[in-house]
Amino acid sequence: MHEPSVFPSQWQPTPAGWIIEPRPTLLEHPHVGWLLAIALLLLPAILAVWSANSFAAFADPLVQGLVKPTLEALSGLPPLLKEILIGRYGLVTMGPLLFVWAVPTVILYALFLGAYKASGLVERITIALHPLLRPFGLSGRDLVRVIMGFGCNVPAVISTRACSSCSRKTCISAIAFGSACSYQLGATLGVFSAANLPYLVIPYLLYLVITTLIYTGLVAPKAARSPQNTLVIERRAFLEVPQWSAIWREAKGTLNQFFTNAIPIFLIITLIASIFDWLGVLNALSGLINPAMRLFDLPPDAALPVILASIRKDGLLLFAEPNAASGLSPLQILTGVYLAGVLLPCLVTALTIAREQSLKFALGLMARQAIAAIVFTLVLAWGGRLLWAT
């Protein structure tokens, strides 16, 4: 511009297909790119759960202190109404657990994932991981939604609307089986901590990931595993520092689905569970499956946490009771927590799947998942016992 010159008498047009490519990063490295992509995907879940649990550990005693006068004031109500409000699964009893432990995790995870999307990092991660996931019937984009389920399964299932037609059902199956939501993951860490075995979280997550991939590969249709299953966006996205407005725009959809779908269903489930508990239905179900616990080398008392975790994932916290944890070996605790976590999707997730797909699909998914969970738990219980003996 400062030193203009005469145009040449002859010029060559720009070759067709000329593009501007963003700079490659370590994510595009052929050997370490996929490792970095996995680490970046797990980082938001780890930070969200750790931050939310740290906040909840501080806030929970304060909230319980504020709720205590209400519990005492409602103690004179008729038995059924008392059970619905302040029983083991009452609205007042379980409300603080929801808003102190789960909601902060969901909010933080939605913000972290929003930052990933707004920065263009999600596109880089999906492209880096797609070749590894294709044999299991998933794409890199599907993995992002599975990881989203670690915050809450409900918005993760709803977000599968953007999946391809051949992989959506597979992605939903992977979320229902292997996405340990904030309730499940928090309760799992609580059980391991109560048993003074925090290191069990490592084999737990490893076994959960391995069995989820095996299960997903078995239920995925052939078209989803085809080499022709490619991403719509095949080129690298540009990376940028995300603006707060962009982060909030990405996150508010997930938060809106959680507050308008998951919480109302949570309240309905709490009501139903309270009535069932008052009628003795839960204890009756526990008595029916007590003998089945021997198949997994577990005591009869493990039946109740497994049943409750099938309704709400924090039900597996019953494994953390002193009398229960003290009588179990590390392998038995790992087996019980795994079985309770993957046997069935929680009722909120199951209802969401039925609404997004159909009741027939949801029932079929639950049946397949239960069979797979039983087989994988048997392998863990008895295979682990053989390894432990050697």
N, C-alpha and C positions, 0 to 999 in steps of 0.2 A: 504493500500500500504506500509506503514511503518512497520507494524507488520503482515507479511504474516503468514498464518496458513495452515495446511494440509487440503485438500478437504475432506469433509465427505464421508464415504463409501456409504451412501444413500442420495439422494437429491430429492426434490419435484419440478416439473416444475411449472412455473408461470401459474396461472389459465388463461384460455382463456377469452378474453374480458377485460383484464387489461389495463387501460388507465391512462393518466395523465390529471387531470382536473384542469383548472385555478381556482384561488380563486374566490369565489362569492363576489359580491359587493351589494350595496343597490339596484341596478337595478334588482337583483334577489329576492328582498324582496317581499313576497306575497301581502303586503298591500300598501307599498309606492313606490314599484318599477316602476309601471306604471306612477305615478305622476312625478317621477324623469325623466323618459324617455321622457315624454311630454315636461318637462322644458328644457331638453337638446336639444330636436329637435327645440324648438322655439328660443333658445338662439342664434344660428348663424344668424337667420333671423333678430332678434332684434338688435344684435350688428352690422350686416352688414348695415342695413337700417339707424341706428343711426349714425354710423361712416361716411357713405357715405353722408348722409344729412348734417352732420356737415361740411364735406369737401366742399359740394356743396354750402352751405350758404356762405362760405368764397370765393369760386372760382367763383361763378356765376356772381357777380358784376364785377369782373375783366374780365371775358370772354365777358360779355355783352359790357363792355367798349371797348374791342378790336374789337368786331363785329360791333359796331356802325358806324365807318367810312365806312365799307363795305356796310352797309344798305343805308347810305346816297349816296354813289357812284352809287348804283344800282337803286336809286329812279327814274331815268329818263328813264328806260327801257320801252318798249311797255307793255300795260296792262297785257296780259296773261303771258309773260315772267317775268314780275315784280311780279305777284301773285305767280308763281312757285318758285321764288327765295326768295322773302322777304315778301310774304303775311302772313296771319295768320298761314298757314301750310307750308310755304316755306322752302326750303332746308337750307337756311342761318338762317332763324328764328328758326326752330326747331332743327337744328344741335347741338347748345350748350346745349339744354335741354337733348338731348340723351347722349352726351359725358360727361356732367357735373353731371347729376343727375342719369342716369340709369347705365352707364358703371361702375362707381365705386362700385355700389351696387352689380352688377353681379360678378365683380372680387373678391370682399371681400367674398361674399357668397360662391363662388366656392372654394376659399382657405379654408374657415372654414369647408366646407363639405369635402374637400380633407383631411384635418387634422383628421376629424372624421373617414373617411374610412381607412386612413393609420394607425390609432391607434387601430383599431378593435372595436371602440366604436359603430359604426353603427350596427354591428352584434348583440351586446348586446341589443341595443335599439329595433331593429326589433323583436327579440325574446320576449322582455318584453311586447311589444304592440300587438303582433299578436293575442292573444286570444280576445282582446277587439275589434279588427277591423274585425275579421272573420264574425260576423253577418251582417256586412255592405258590404260584398263582396270584402274586401281588405285584404292585408297582411301587416305585419310590413315593409317589403321591399317597398311595394307600398306607404306607408305613407311617407317614406323618399323622394320619387320622388314628392309627392304632396307638401311637404315642400320645395323641390328644386324649385318648381314653384314660390315661393315667390321672388326668384331672377329674373327669367325669365321663362315664360311658355314654350318657344320653346325648350331649351335643356331638360326641364323636360319631355315634350312629347316624344322627341327623345329617352330619357333614358328608356322609357317604353318598348323598344325592349327587355330588359332583364326580363320583367314580364312574368308570366305564361300565357298561351293562354287563360285561363278562366278569368283572372283578368285584362288583359291589357286594354281592352276597358273600363272597369269600372274605372281603374286608370286614363285613359285619360279624362273621363267624370268628375272625381273629380278634376283634375287639371284645366280643362276649367271652372268649376263652382266656386271652392272655393280657388284656389291659387291666392291670390292677389299679382300680380307681382310688381316689384319695381316702375313701373309707377303708377299702381293703388293704392298701399299702400302709396306711397309718396304723390300722389294727394289727397287721402282721408285725410291724416294727415294735408295737407295744407288747405283743406276746413274746417275741424274742428277748426284749429287754427285761420283761418280768421274770423270764426264766434264766436271766443272766447268761444268755447265749446270743449276743448281738451279731456274732460272726455268721450265724445261720442265714442272714439275709443274702450273703454271696451265693451259696449253693441254691437257695430258693430262687433267686432271680435267674441264675444260669439254667436251672431245670425248667423254670417257667418259659424262658425264651426258646429253649430247645424243643420242648413239647408243643409249644404254640406253632412253631414252624412245621413240625411233623404233622400236627393236626390240620393246619391250613393246607399243606400240600396234599393231604388225603381227601379233603372236601372240595378242593378247587376244581372247577371244570377244566377239561382239556384245552379249551380256547384260551383260558387265562394263563396257562403255562406255555403257550405257544411262543416261539421266537418272534413271531409277528406282533406280539403284544408290546408295542413301543409307546413311548411318551409322546404326547401332542407337542410339547415344547422340547426340542432336542438340542437347542443351543444354549450356551451359558447366558445367564441373566446378569445384568449390571448390578453391582453391589453399591449401596449408598447408606448413609447414616439416616436411620428412620426418624421421621418427625412424630411428635406426640399425637398429632391429629390423625396421622396414618395408622399408628399403633392402635389408637382407640377405635378407629373405624373397623379395623380387622378384628378386634377383641369383642366389641359390643354384641356381635351376632351370637358368639358362643355364650356370653353372659346372659343375653336375653333368652336363649333357649333353656339355659339352666334354671333361671328364676321363674320362667313362665311354664316350663314343662316338668322339670325334675322335682322342684320343691312341692308343688301341689300333689304330685303323685306320692312323694315322700309322706306328706301329711295323711293321705288316704291309707297308705300302707301301715303307718303308725296306728291309725284307728283300727284297722283290721287285725293287726298283730296283738293289740291290747285286748280286743274282744276274744280272740282265739286263746290268749294266755289266761284270761279270766274263766273261759269255759273248760280249760284243761286240754285243749286240742294239741297244743305244742308238746306238752308232756306225753300225751298219748302217742304222737308221732315218734317222739324220741324213744319210747318203749318198744315200738314196732321195729325200729332199725338198730336197736342195741346189739342184737346178735350179729348183724352184718359188720359191725366194727371189728370183730375178730378176724375177718378176712384181711384187714389192713394192719393187723397187729396193734390195734388200738383198744383201749378200755371202753366199756359201755358208756361211760360219761362223755365220751367224745361225740356221741350222737347229737346231743342238743346243740352244740356250737355249729355242727355241720348243717343242721336243719335251719337254724336261725340265719346262718350266712347265705343260705339259698334265698332268703327273703331280703335281708339287708346284710351287706358284707361285713359291717362292724360286729355282727353276731359272733364272729370267730374270736372276739375279745374274751369270750368265756374260757378260752384256753389259758388266759392269763391269770385266772383265779388261783390263789396260792395252793389250794388243795389239788387242783388239776395239774398245774405246772410242775409241782414237786414230785409227782408220781410218774412223770413221763421222761423217757430218755430223749436226748437231742434228736435222734432219728424219728422218734414218735411225734415229737412236737413239729418237726419239719413235715412229716407225712400228714398230720392232722390239719395243719395250716394250709398246706397245698390242696388237700381234698376239699376243705371248706371253701377255698377261694375259687376253684375252677369247676366244681361239680355242676353248678348251674349259674347262669347269669342272675343277678339280683332281679327282684320283681319289677323294679322301675325300668331296668334295661329291657327285660322281656316284653313289657307292655309297649315300650317305644319301638322295639323291633317289629312287633305285631302291627303297630300302626303304620310304620314305614313300609313294610312288605305285606304280610298277611298273617292271620292267626295260624294257618297251616304251616307256613314257613317257620314261624317262631317256635311252634311245638316240635317240628322236625329238627330244628337247630338245637333245642334243649335236649332232645333224645340223643342226638349224635354227640353232643358235648358231654352228657352224663356218661355215655359208654366210653368215650375216649378218656375222660377224667378217671374213671374206675380202673381202666387198663394202666394208665400212666401211674396212678397211685400204687397199684399192686407192684409195678416194677420198682418204684421208689422204695416202698416198704420192705419188700423181700430181697430185692437186689441190693439195697443199701445195707440190709442186715448181713448178707453174705460178705459184702466188702468190709463192713465193720468187723466181722469175725476174723477176717484174714489180716 
